Amino acid sequence: MTELIIYAVLFILLFGHAIMASMMYNTVHKDETLGQKEKNEWKLKALVFPIYFWKQYKQTKK
């Protein structure tokens, strides 16, 4: 039973990570003020730590 709970928590974390990364990916892709290289850098960062880099991206846009 403990193993099932661990797998469920890991699945939820993985799912949340994927959703957040896809949200940032779409936002960066739609941003026309960024160059192609900058877009690619932000997209790669979104795959690694999406929540942290989402905050970084928002701060640079203010």
KOLMITI-265650 format. One record per residue (C-alpha): residue in three letters; x, y, z. Coordinates in nm, 4 decimals, always signed. Each point is the difference from the previous one (the first is absolute). Layout:
BEGIN
- mike xx yy zz
- ALA X Y Z
...
***
This chain:
BEGIN
- mike xx yy zz
- MET +0.0000 +0.0000 +0.0000
- THR +0.2853 +0.2377 +0.0807
- GLU +0.1515 -0.0661 -0.3396
- LEU -0.3261 +0.0944 -0.1711
- ILE -0.0141 +0.3287 +0.1903
- ILE +0.3595 +0.0787 -0.0946
- TYR -0.0720 -0.0682 -0.3666
- ALA -0.3149 +0.2131 +0.0131
- VAL +0.1897 +0.2940 +0.1502
- LEU +0.2786 -0.0355 -0.2575
- PHE -0.2569 -0.0089 -0.2799
- ILE -0.1685 +0.3157 +0.1263
- LEU +0.3353 +0.1783 +0.0267
- LEU +0.0992 -0.1103 -0.3490
- PHE -0.3360 +0.1049 -0.1412
- GLY +0.0240 +0.3428 +0.1670
- HIS +0.3522 +0.0430 -0.1326
- ALA -0.1137 -0.0822 -0.3545
- ILE -0.2980 +0.2378 +0.0167
- MET +0.2115 +0.2871 +0.1325
- ALA +0.2713 -0.0605 -0.2611
- SER -0.2562 -0.0025 -0.2813
- MET -0.1581 +0.3231 +0.1256
- MET +0.3364 +0.1749 +0.0044
- TYR +0.0945 -0.1495 -0.3363
- ASN -0.3176 +0.1391 -0.1611
- THR +0.0400 +0.3418 +0.1603
- VAL +0.3607 +0.0312 -0.1156
- HIS -0.0895 -0.1240 -0.3486
- LYS -0.2682 +0.2701 -0.0369
- ASP +0.2306 +0.2806 +0.1214
- GLU +0.1008 +0.1947 -0.3094
- THR +0.2480 +0.2248 +0.1821
- LEU +0.2466 -0.2874 +0.0432
- GLY +0.2438 -0.1152 -0.2627
- GLN +0.0228 -0.3610 -0.1100
- LYS +0.3035 -0.0709 +0.2189
- GLU -0.1648 +0.1543 +0.3079
- LYS -0.3171 -0.2003 -0.0603
- ASN +0.1984 -0.3218 -0.0226
- GLU +0.1880 +0.0799 +0.3203
- TRP -0.3222 +0.0661 +0.1929
- LYS -0.1623 -0.3130 -0.1419
- LEU +0.2920 -0.2158 +0.1128
- LYS -0.0090 +0.1579 +0.3426
- ALA -0.3727 -0.0746 +0.0195
- LEU +0.0701 -0.3690 -0.0419
- VAL +0.2413 -0.0107 +0.2940
- PHE -0.1540 +0.2161 +0.2745
- PRO -0.3239 +0.1503 -0.1329
- ILE -0.1249 +0.1693 +0.3172
- TYR +0.3305 +0.1689 +0.0814
- PHE +0.0605 +0.1206 -0.3540
- TRP -0.3642 +0.1063 -0.0403
- LYS +0.0599 +0.2482 +0.2819
- GLN +0.3279 +0.1101 -0.1611
- TYR -0.1727 +0.0487 -0.3364
- LYS -0.2815 +0.2059 +0.1540
- GLN +0.2510 +0.2226 +0.1806
- THR +0.1855 +0.0735 -0.3246
- LYS -0.3271 +0.0963 -0.1693
- LYS -0.0924 +0.2645 +0.2600
***
